[in-house]
Amino acid sequence: MAEYSTYGSVAVLQVNNPPLNTFTRHVLQALVSGLERAQRDPAVRSIVIAGKGPTFPAGADLEELLGTAAAPLLSNLRMVDKHVDTCQKPIVCAIHGTALGGGFELALASHYRLAVPSATLSLPEVHLGMLPGAGGTQRLPRVVGVKSAIQLITSGQDIKAQQALTLGLVDKIVQGDLLKEAVSFARSVEGRPLEDRRISQRTVPDADKVDEVVEATRKTILRKARGAIAPLTCVQAIQASVLPFAAGMAREADLMTYLMTSWQAAAQQYVFFSEREVRQWSHPRDKHINFRTAKPTVIKSVGVVGAGTMGAGITISLLQAGLKVVLLEVNKKQLDKAIAVIQKTLRQKSASQKMSQLTTTMDYSQLSDVDMVIEAVFENLRLKKEVFRKLDVITKPQAVLASNTSGLDIDKIAAATKRPDKVVGTHFFSPANVMRLLENIYGKKTSAETVATVMQLATTIGKVGVLVGNCAGFVGNRMLGPYRSEALFLLEEGVDPQDVDRAIEEFGFPMGPFRMTDLAGNDIGWRRRIEARLTTEHGPPPDTPALYRRGDRYCPLPDMLCLQGRLGQKTGAGCMMLQEAKDDLTENIYIRFRTDGSVFDLRRLLAHTKTLEELILDLLFADDCALLAHTEAALMSHHAPSMCNRYDPGSRTALPDPVVLQMIQDYRQEHGFKKRTISSQEIVERCLYSLINEGFHVLDEGIASRALDIDVIYLFGYGWPRHTGGPMYYVERVIGLEKLLRSLETYSARYPNHSHLQPSPLLRDMVAKGGSLAALGTTDSKL
Ligand SMILES: CC/C=C\C/C=C/C(=O)SCCNC(=O)CCNC(=O)[C@H](O)C(C)(C)COP(=O)(O)OP(=O)(O)OC[C@H]1O[C@@H](n2cnc3c(N)ncnc32)[C@H](O)[C@@H]1OP(=O)(O)O
């Protein structure tokens, strides 16, 4: 737990609690005993505290923190820190690996800190819904000032050793043997006065500006926190650091108790464990196939087909993980553009050496030797099947073939090959090199080995891989469908798009449904609806009632917007007009693209088609993605820049668009909707409950095997607010399943033809039998 040894006058206490040396009560008790022993021993004149194995203590043990032991754990940690702080013999912390949370706080309570260059320090408690409650909010500002302390504690960001040295958080960076250096350093400071080494005795450097600093940061923190209580509570604790140390510690303790007992802390700790637990996958249809039994194929080289935004992002992720990549793109301009993007991103990350691992090509035969291919072409089944047919012939027989699709049928794609067991879905999220989620989809014939391979790939490239079954939209996009539909029905009834967005953003999402569609592109869903024959390129299918499809309520507003060319924000922002656009297109209009400098003459393009709308459609459905992307942008810059909002040139701030508001008004009138006032609560409930209800269907059908898989998908891929734990956790722990059921019953009685509001049989069953999502495999054992 804490090994005691002496080197002459130096006592060394090495925390030994593998793998991360986290603080349990036993570890802390062992530290207290060691400290007392060293203090008692007259031959000991200094003390070194270090971590055995790979790291200095990475903080309090979360398993223990989640149970009834939390309060004693905290008081033990505070006791250790007090022993250390007030010790009459100098205490030196020797830091390597990750000194996090309580580990870093112990170091701050010590008199000296040495670190190896690779060490990382941080106070990440805010991510767990807590604050650094063992003196971190009081000692850190005494070293770095209130302003920096607020920044470091409310972000929980990593502090690298060199930065820690600059900030005065460590005294020396040690290049050689850390323990040896620490022992000789301790010896060198023996007998020196300790008073000025005790951080608790210092004053906060910017104490006179504390109110000013807090005021200046409060707004930003509130905006970033989006409903999370921990960040602002951290600020309150830091504010108390200008008080005498004991008073500040008392304030910190009160605020820590408040946070530790909050549902948000429990939710965020659930998120921490769920992020790790998804790695322990099992096949929803056959539990015998799981992370223990299935062996992944070793992947050293990956082919990426398609160098659009997704393909480039995927390539960056793979290169950063040290894999060899062959990037194939049939359009030279697009390929060059992607190379420039990849180079720039890797350079920013100081990882330019990784470029040597990249081969770019326009020739499929270059893929003959790769271990795996990730296809990232345009989201079109015909095109994807064609690519897979080619890949099946060209790649080696044992190569895994993955499709980066956001919802197309993996079995149909697999059927284009003679190796359906090696075909799998890997749904990356945009930007693919930034977003952590990787939704991995198995088809009917995907082998256990192939599943294990893509789950392993997720870990290798630093993503959170979640295994799901094959259905339209998989888990994430499937659940988004009802949410979007309900948002549209709210427009029909009288809410404006920005009101829906505001309510959802106040709940904690970074973006409401309409701003999100503007960003992602309204045409994505439109194309999918056309493929599903819910609409056509020219309007509703013949003999179809405007507001119904297959007996279900349908809102055609997004289709109408697409027909007007209102496809999304990308088009407004990605290009620059050389000459003013004219509505009638009687003159030549030239448009140059910032992205690749290409110039289009719209009139010449139009000469080949009857109407502008037809031209948009021809290009949208063309398989030539590069042409599509450019021309779509060209047309859109002439037309309206977004679906529902307008954006000033160069800005991403969504502004209500009077044209759209008028259009919605006319639509309401035409279809006899009476505008009514709808509360934010109703907006949030209808949108989110219909999404969560779909989650129950997904579980019922075995598309996801555990509620935590759904939570992780929403947290890491869709911006679901972390402090609520994810949709399924939130509804079970915060709302209550019974309340969800009653609300859905109320809403579905009011809107009998909104099928997604009909409570799922699984939900009904759980409420009737008192069942819980935990029984379906959440991490409850750890809560
Ligand atoms: C009561 C005291 C009150 C207040 C003061 C102090 C508060 C605290 O200290 S709160 C805790 C602060 N520390 C953290 O938040 C660290 C969290 N851990 C991490 O960030 C990472 O695990 C890591 C950077 C330390 C290591 O990352 P990596 O190498 O990628 O490993 P894993 O994340 O996969 O972790 C391996 C294994 O360890 C488990 N684990 C990690 N941290 C803790 C912890 N603090 N307590 C208990 N267990 C922990 C993690 O779940 C993994 O377990 P499995 O292999 O079973 O999945």
The ligand as an ORCA input file, in Angstrom:
! r2SCAN-3c Opt
* xyz 0 1
  C     -12.472     11.546     -1.459
  C     -11.500     12.466     -1.989
  C     -12.128     13.677     -2.432
  C     -11.559     14.695     -3.055
  C     -10.229     14.848     -3.460
  C      -9.787     13.975     -4.525
  C     -10.551     13.612     -5.571
  C      -9.996     12.785     -6.634
  O      -8.834     12.454     -6.643
  S     -11.069     12.305     -7.808
  C     -10.113     11.311     -8.886
  C      -9.199     12.129     -9.726
  N      -8.546     11.277    -10.692
  C      -9.069     11.036    -11.853
  O     -10.095     11.541    -12.227
  C      -8.297     10.096    -12.714
  C      -9.196      9.329    -13.583
  N      -8.423      8.427    -14.413
  C      -7.914      8.796    -15.594
  O      -8.010      9.910    -16.027
  C      -7.220      7.727    -16.385
  O      -7.627      6.503    -15.888
  C      -5.676      7.817    -16.317
  C      -5.207      9.040    -17.125
  C      -5.158      7.913    -14.908
  C      -5.078      6.533    -16.958
  O      -5.617      6.388    -18.258
  P      -5.417      5.024    -19.066
  O      -4.003      4.642    -19.007
  O      -6.056      5.231    -20.389
  O      -6.187      3.906    -18.254
  P      -7.740      3.746    -18.008
  O      -8.420      5.050    -17.983
  O      -8.253      2.716    -18.924
  O      -7.735      3.199    -16.525
  C      -7.230      1.892    -16.203
  C      -8.148      1.254    -15.198
  O      -8.093      2.033    -13.990
  C      -9.398      2.440    -13.625
  N      -9.277      3.763    -12.993
  C      -8.738      4.863    -13.508
  N      -8.774      5.869    -12.628
  C      -9.343      5.369    -11.525
  C      -9.682      5.924    -10.279
  N      -9.389      7.196     -9.957
  N     -10.271      5.140     -9.393
  C     -10.555      3.850     -9.666
  N     -10.269      3.262    -10.833
  C      -9.680      4.018    -11.753
  C     -10.185      2.484    -14.916
  O     -11.542      2.380    -14.678
  C      -9.615      1.284    -15.649
  O     -10.243      0.160    -15.122
  P     -10.651     -1.059    -16.068
  O      -9.369     -1.543    -16.657
  O     -11.312     -2.013    -15.152
  O     -11.573     -0.502    -17.102
*
